[in-house]
Each structure stands twice: as structure tokens, then as C-alpha cells.
Amino acid sequence: MSLPLAPIALPPLPEEPGPASVWPASTRTLRSGGTAIGGVPLAELADRFGTPCYVIDEDEVRNRARAWRSALPDADVAYAGKAFLCRAMLRWLDEEGLHLDVCSAGELELAAHTGFPADRIVLHGNAKSPADLATALRLGVGRIVIDSTGEIARLAALVPPGSRQRVLVRVVPGIAAGAHTAVRTGVEGQKFGLPIAGGEAEDAVVRVLGQPRLELVGLHCHLGSQIASVDPYVTAVRRLVGLLSRLRDVHGVTFPELDLGGGFAIPYRDGDQALDPRPYALRVTSELALRCAHADLPVPRLTVEPGRWIAGPAGVALYRVLAVKSTGDRLFVAVDGGMSDNPRPALYGVRYTVRLVGRASSVPERTMTVVGRHCEAGDVLAEDVALPGDIRPGDVLGVPASGAYHVSMASAYNLVGRPPVAAVSEGRARLLIRRETLEDLRVRDVGE
Ligand SMILES: *Cc1c(COP(=O)(O)O)cnc(C)c1O
């Protein structure tokens, strides 16, 4: 399926897209007025793979993985697979030397089937099923993150005699950070982890230490998502080292690892704040070194878990306009996808930016609202965006920052099949995930 597309001349951009651009670094405006990514015109992709279609820029993924690796050369960088996972993605991440977070037997099986080294895989989850745990042990995952007290004995009982499973304990440092309450996981009163403040974290550590088939290698925390400031992570280091210090004083134990989770912000619209890995690395590693020195603790090896930061900006969603209409004082542009392929507006009230990518237009821009095709008024992709006044059915629109938590969260709502994913790199495009067909949907429906 990897047919080379005709080579195209790419004129230089009038200005370099800055580091916080919402578009992949390879984005170019063509002489025709269309937009290309990875050297491939988006209009060609829309024709070849149909719409809606997700385009992922392989080099952007690799460069983003490298940005974390070079910012933290002594740490492990574990990509959070739930942001977006497929076999090609796993191969790129493996080649870039990343580790991988998974939170189900399904993600785990996909990774193992692709040949991703199991010892570089971490299994998370607040409610791991017996199948999740059995699969993790069978495939030999490197780490399992304990998320509740009840899970400790349950996991230990599944570990075969004579072997030991490495585990981390997920603690709640009591830090409110993140773009929406649905993604704030660093505070008490939500479902993840074991609070430090109430003593549950310490209690879990003691229980794990009492299980000879579990090897406790460190603590884990994950504060939330879309966090643009380094401050909450620095606070987390302080609180986690505080707990490490207490565990050493009271129980005589020290640990070689510390996993600070992910949640690093990306821009969805121009002007949005992003988290930069370099200042993060500088402040977090110096805080860790300082606090450990004060507490006379060995400095643990750090793990970070970027998901969205690596996949999000590498993806662009392509839609075709189906209808344009004025209602009240608003101009609506309806496209052939929406909340079935991107539930984030409906879940978190997120709004995107949109660009006409298939052709040039010299018609003055008007303010419009871009909506999806689904049967809910909340199915809104972009509100009050400026688009050329001659937008019409058949036009191809591109939505940037679509690489994370779209395809992985897509549904079959309204029995619209889930969209395909195509990779672009150096002027070539290839299909990674094919479109879900009506036949795919029909064969699951086995009753009468
Ligand atoms: C979701 C998740 C991540 C990644 O979050 P992003 O916001 O995509 O960076 C990392 N670690 C854990 C435990 C998670 O649940």
C-alpha cells in the first residue's frame, strides 16, 4: 500500500513556525495554495484515503521522542500508549529508545506482537483485570504500577514461584494540576493512586515489602494532563522525596527508581502554552538532586511518561465540508467527522483551530463555527474561527494537534466507521490503520 506520491516542490515558509506552533514542523504552504505535511499535500491524502482521515507525521513523532531523550539523557522516557498506538508507532518509539506505558491487556498484546521489548513496558491501571495482570506476567513486562492496596496480594499470588515481579507504587502527592477536573489525577478524592497525606501510600509500600514475589523498585505519580508549568512537578519531587526519606527512616528501605508520570501540555490553538522539556529537565533533576542530598538519599533514576506531547502535535485530522449554513447570527460549517473520531470537545470542552488545506482562496475571511456530523449540539470542533468566506461543500479542512486521544478514543457513534490513519514522511504516505467499514460494524452484530 506504500505507493510513492509525485514529488512536489516545497517553497520555503515565509517564517519558521515557532516551537509552540500548532502545526507539525514540516507543514508547508504550496504554490497551489494547499498545505503539505511531511512533503505530501493534504488534499492528495484526502483523495487517496478518503475523509475523515488522520495523518501522522513520522518525523515529528521521532523528533518529539528525541527531544525528551536528549533533555533527560539519564532518564527513561516511557510513551503513554493510550494517547495513540499502532504497530508503526511502536516501531518508531522502539527505534528511538523509548519505553512504553500501557493500561490493558489489549495495548500490551499489540506491543508484544509488534516486538516491543517487554522489559521496557510499564503496566498501569486503577482497576487491572485478571487478564491484564496475567498477560503482563506472561509477557514479562518490566514494571507493574500498584494502584490499590487490594491489588498487592492479588498480583503476588499470580507471580510464578521462583520469580519476582518489579513493581512501583502509585502515590497521590496532593497536587491539583491539569486542564480539566476529568484529568486531574494528583489530588485526593479521585480514583487513582494511594495518598501520601493519609498514610495509604506508606501502608501499601509496607505491604509490598512483605511480598517476597514482588520487588518494589520505586514510587510513581502522575499529576494530570495538559500541565504547562514545571512548578507542580517540582512540588511533586519535593513530596515524593519526603516520602522516600520517611520510608528510609522508618522502614530502612531505599529505592532505585522514581517515575514522575506525564501530562505535558501542547498547544491546541495559537497562543496556547506548551511545556518545554529542557527547563522541565533542568528544574526537576536539580530539585531531585538537591532534595536527595539534603535527605542523604541515593538519587533514583527518573522516568517520565509523555503521551500527548509526543503524538498530539504530529497528527492532523482531515475532514471534508458537507454543509454550510447560517442559523441565527452564526455561520456553521459541518464536516464529515466529529465527536466519533474526536470526543475531546464533548468530554473537556476543548476547541481546536481549523485551516482550509485543499486550495487557495482570496475571498476575505469570515467568522465561522466548525461542527461535526453527529446528532448532538455539543459536537463542535472549532468555535468562531476565521475561514475564507467561500468555504463550500467538498472543501478539505485540516485540524492540527489531532494526534493524541482522538483515534484512541474514537467510537462508532451513529455507525460512522472509525477513520483511517496514514503516515507521512519525506514526500511519501502510507496507510497505517484502515478505515472501519460498515461491514466491520455489521459482523459484530450477531443477534436477530
Ligand atoms: C495518561 C497518562 C500519561 C500520559 O498523559 P499525557 O497527558 O498524554 O502526557 C502518563 N502516565 C500515566 C500513568 C497516564 O495515565
The ligand as an SDF file (V2000), in Angstrom:
LIG
                    3D

 15 15  0  0  0  0  0  0  0  0999 V2000
   -2.3440    9.2930   30.5520 C   0  0  0  0  0  0  0  0  0  0  0  0
   -1.1120    9.0280   31.3190 C   0  0  0  0  0  0  0  0  0  0  0  0
    0.1000    9.5640   30.8960 C   0  0  0  0  0  0  0  0  0  0  0  0
    0.2180   10.4870   29.7250 C   0  0  0  0  0  0  0  0  0  0  0  0
   -0.5260   11.6350   29.8540 O   0  0  0  0  0  0  0  0  0  0  0  0
   -0.3420   12.7920   28.7550 P   0  0  0  0  0  0  0  0  0  0  0  0
   -1.2310   13.8690   29.2050 O   0  0  0  0  0  0  0  0  0  0  0  0
   -0.7570   12.1960   27.4460 O   0  0  0  0  0  0  0  0  0  0  0  0
    1.1090   13.1230   28.7490 O   0  0  0  0  0  0  0  0  0  0  0  0
    1.2420    9.2350   31.5950 C   0  0  0  0  0  0  0  0  0  0  0  0
    1.1780    8.4200   32.6740 N   0  0  0  0  0  0  0  0  0  0  0  0
    0.0250    7.8760   33.1150 C   0  0  0  0  0  0  0  0  0  0  0  0
    0.0360    6.9880   34.2910 C   0  0  0  0  0  0  0  0  0  0  0  0
   -1.1550    8.1730   32.4540 C   0  0  0  0  0  0  0  0  0  0  0  0
   -2.3020    7.6490   32.8950 O   0  0  0  0  0  0  0  0  0  0  0  0
  1  2  1  0
  2  3  1  0
  2 14  2  0
  3  4  1  0
  3 10  2  0
  4  5  1  0
  5  6  1  0
  6  7  2  0
  6  8  1  0
  6  9  1  0
 10 11  1  0
 11 12  2  0
 12 13  1  0
 12 14  1  0
 14 15  1  0
M  END
$$$$
